[in-house]
């Protein structure tokens, strides 16, 4: 249940960040990537032997790419998720 909440919050965050940054892929990608990194870190620590956090991360990245169609944003989100 908590994973579904994280997916929903992550998708809503993307909409808010896009509106706040006027669809600037660089700033939006960094903010979303940091958020994704924090969420992924939280769930990996909470469920260390589960693959579910990675599936949720992949799903959110996939949905983000479907809506933005931007490989640069996708790469920024993935890179900054490593930092977060």
C-alpha positions as a Markdown table, in Angstrom:
| # | Residue | x | y | z |
|---|---|---|---|---|
| 1 | Unk | 0.0 | 0.0 | 0.0 |
| 2 | Unk | 2.8 | 2.4 | 0.8 |
| 3 | Unk | 4.4 | 1.7 | -2.6 |
| 4 | Unk | 1.2 | 2.7 | -4.3 |
| 5 | Unk | 1.1 | 5.9 | -2.3 |
| 6 | Unk | 4.7 | 6.7 | -3.3 |
| 7 | Unk | 3.8 | 6.1 | -7.0 |
| 8 | Unk | 0.9 | 8.4 | -6.7 |
| 9 | Unk | 2.8 | 11.1 | -4.9 |
| 10 | Unk | 5.7 | 10.8 | -7.4 |
| 11 | Unk | 3.3 | 11.3 | -10.3 |
| 12 | Unk | 1.6 | 14.3 | -8.7 |
| 13 | Unk | 5.0 | 15.8 | -7.8 |
| 14 | Unk | 5.9 | 15.7 | -11.5 |
| 15 | Unk | 2.9 | 17.7 | -12.4 |
| 16 | Unk | 3.6 | 20.3 | -9.7 |
| 17 | Unk | 7.2 | 20.6 | -10.7 |
| 18 | Unk | 6.4 | 20.9 | -14.4 |
| 19 | Unk | 3.9 | 23.7 | -13.6 |
| 20 | Unk | 6.3 | 25.5 | -11.2 |
| 21 | Unk | 9.3 | 25.4 | -13.5 |
| 22 | Unk | 7.5 | 26.2 | -16.8 |
| 23 | Unk | 8.4 | 22.8 | -18.2 |
| 24 | Unk | 12.2 | 23.4 | -17.8 |
| 25 | Unk | 13.6 | 19.9 | -18.2 |
| 26 | Unk | 16.9 | 20.7 | -16.4 |
| 27 | Unk | 15.4 | 22.1 | -13.2 |
| 28 | Unk | 12.4 | 19.7 | -13.2 |
| 29 | Unk | 14.6 | 16.7 | -13.9 |
| 30 | Unk | 16.9 | 17.6 | -11.0 |
| 31 | Unk | 14.1 | 18.1 | -8.5 |
| 32 | Unk | 12.2 | 15.0 | -9.6 |
| 33 | Unk | 15.4 | 13.0 | -9.6 |
| 34 | Unk | 16.3 | 14.0 | -6.0 |
| 35 | Unk | 12.8 | 13.1 | -4.9 |
| 36 | Unk | 13.0 | 9.7 | -6.6 |
| 37 | Unk | 16.4 | 9.1 | -5.0 |
| 38 | Unk | 15.1 | 9.8 | -1.5 |
| 39 | Unk | 12.0 | 7.6 | -2.1 |
| 40 | Unk | 14.0 | 4.8 | -3.5 |
| 41 | Unk | 16.5 | 5.0 | -0.7 |
| 42 | Unk | 13.7 | 4.9 | 1.9 |
| 43 | Unk | 12.0 | 1.8 | 0.3 |
| 44 | Unk | 15.2 | -0.1 | -0.2 |
| 45 | Unk | 16.1 | 0.4 | 3.4 |
| 46 | Unk | 12.7 | -0.6 | 4.5 |
| 47 | Unk | 12.4 | -3.6 | 2.2 |
| 48 | Unk | 16.0 | -4.7 | 1.6 |
| 49 | Unk | 15.2 | -8.1 | 0.0 |
| 50 | Unk | 12.4 | -6.9 | -2.2 |
| 51 | Unk | 12.5 | -5.9 | -5.8 |
| 52 | Unk | 9.3 | -3.7 | -5.5 |
| 53 | Unk | 11.1 | -0.4 | -4.9 |
| 54 | Unk | 12.9 | -0.8 | -8.2 |
| 55 | Unk | 9.7 | -1.7 | -10.0 |
| 56 | Unk | 8.0 | 1.4 | -8.6 |
| 57 | Unk | 11.0 | 3.6 | -9.6 |
| 58 | Unk | 11.0 | 2.1 | -13.1 |
| 59 | Unk | 7.2 | 2.6 | -13.5 |
| 60 | Unk | 7.4 | 6.3 | -12.4 |
| 61 | Unk | 10.4 | 6.9 | -14.8 |
| 62 | Unk | 8.4 | 5.2 | -17.6 |
| 63 | Unk | 5.3 | 7.2 | -17.0 |
| 64 | Unk | 7.4 | 10.4 | -16.8 |
| 65 | Unk | 9.0 | 9.5 | -20.2 |
| 66 | Unk | 5.6 | 8.8 | -21.7 |
| 67 | Unk | 4.3 | 12.3 | -20.8 |
| 68 | Unk | 7.4 | 14.3 | -21.5 |
| 69 | Unk | 9.0 | 12.4 | -24.4 |
| 70 | Unk | 12.3 | 13.8 | -23.3 |
| 71 | Unk | 15.4 | 11.6 | -23.1 |
| 72 | Unk | 17.4 | 14.5 | -21.5 |
| 73 | Unk | 14.9 | 14.7 | -18.6 |
| 74 | Unk | 14.8 | 10.9 | -18.3 |
| 75 | Unk | 18.6 | 10.9 | -18.0 |
| 76 | Unk | 18.6 | 13.8 | -15.5 |
| 77 | Unk | 16.0 | 12.1 | -13.3 |
| 78 | Unk | 18.0 | 8.8 | -13.3 |
| 79 | Unk | 21.3 | 10.6 | -12.6 |
| 80 | Unk | 19.9 | 12.7 | -9.8 |
| 81 | Unk | 18.1 | 9.7 | -8.3 |
| 82 | Unk | 21.6 | 8.3 | -7.7 |
| 83 | Unk | 22.5 | 11.4 | -5.8 |
| 84 | Unk | 19.3 | 11.5 | -3.8 |
